[in-house]
Every structure is written in structure tokens, then in C-alpha cells.
């Protein structure tokens, strides 16, 4: 299973702030994973279609929820993607790696491997 961790906090206020930030200053937005996979109104079509073909449904966590569940991974640079097997997480890509991805197609290629 894949676990995607956004570099954004959960909740309506955070979602509204993040949407405004993406609209006003997208180049300074701190969650490249969010920027690649979501538009202002929700998941991008290509991303949603890709998730449907994965062998297992992925899990998605915001930064605050991830840190509550996995405090031992607080030093991980977010956003991040992990593989999850029997509650063990293995890092697939962290913040610096994801910052090198510039298109949704590149992200899908990484995750598809």
C-alpha cells in the first residue's frame, strides 16, 4: 500500500488557506505533492484516474495527522510518499525528491514504479 503525506495540516481553515496560497503565490507553496495532485477544487483528473488503477487503495495523511501516528518519523522532510507493509513504513520519496518532480506525469511514473 502507498501512504501519501501532505506538507499541510488537516481541517477546513488549513484547506482554505492552502487554496488561497496556491492561487495567490503558487511558486512559494510548500507542498509540491499537493500542487501536483490537486487543483483549487479537488484532485486533478489524471491523478484521480491513476489512483483507481492502483492494486490497493492508497492512504493519505496531512502533516499533523502523520506526526500524531508516526512521531518517530518527525524528521522526515515533507511532503513524502511511503510504501506500507504490515504497519512498517519505507520511504519512497521525501520533500527534496518530490521538489524535483515538476509534472503530474513524472509523479505518476515515480509511483508506478
N, C-alpha and C positions, 0 to 999 in steps of 0.2 A: 504494500500500500504506500502511497505517497502522502506526505504531510507538507503542506504549503504554509509558511508562516509570514504574515504580512508585517511590515515595519510601520504599523499603525495600530492604534488602540481600538477596542470594540466600543460600541454604543452609538447612539444617534448623533450626539454632539460631535464626536470624532468623525463620523461619516460625513456630516455636513461641512465640517472644517476641511477635511481632506478633499472633498469635491470642489470646494471653493479654491483651495490651494492649486489643484490640478488645472482649474480654469484660468486663474489669475497668473500663476507663475509655474508652469509645468516643469521648467528646467531645474527648479530648486526643490521639487517634490522628493521626499526621502524614501519612498517605496517604489523602486523600479518594478517590482513584481506587480504591484497594484496598477501602475501606469501601463504596463504591457498587457495586462489581462482584463482591465476594466475601463470602461468609458465613464462618462458622468452619470449615465442612467443604469449601470449594471455591467455584467460580464460582456465582453466583446463576443460577437457571434462565432468567430473561428475558435476562440477559447472554449466556449460552451460546447461546441460540437466535438472538439478534441477530448474534453473530459468524459463525454458519453462513451467514447470507444476504449477507454482505459479498462484493463481487466478487473480492477477493483475500484470502487468509488474512492476518490481521494478525501483527505481530511484537510480542513482549512482552519487556521487559528490566527487571531490577532496577537500582537506583541504581548499585551497584558495577560491574556489567557494562556499563552505559551509559557510565559515566565512563572505563572502560578502552577502549571502542571509539570514543568521541567526546570526547576530553579537551578539545577546543576549545569544547565546549558546557557546561563545568563551571559556568558562571554561570547556567544555566537553572534557574529555580525549579521544583522537582519537587513532585508528580508532573507529568507532561507528556504531551501527545499530539502526534505529528508526522505529517505526510504524508511519504512517502519515494518519491522518483523517481530512479532511476539513482544510488543512493547519496547523493543530496542530500536533506537533511532541511529541512523547513519547519515551523515551529512552528504548531500548530493551537490548542493551549490549554496554558497553564502552570499552576503551582500557584495563583496568585491567581485565575485564571479558573475553575479547577476547584473552588476553595473556594466559589464562588458557585452551584455546582450541588448541589442537595440531594436529588435522586431519580435513580434509575436511568433513568426515562423521560426526564428532562432531558438526561442524558448521552447516551442513545441518539439523541435529537433532534439534539444538537450534532454527534455523529459522523456521523449520517446525512446531514447537510447537506453 
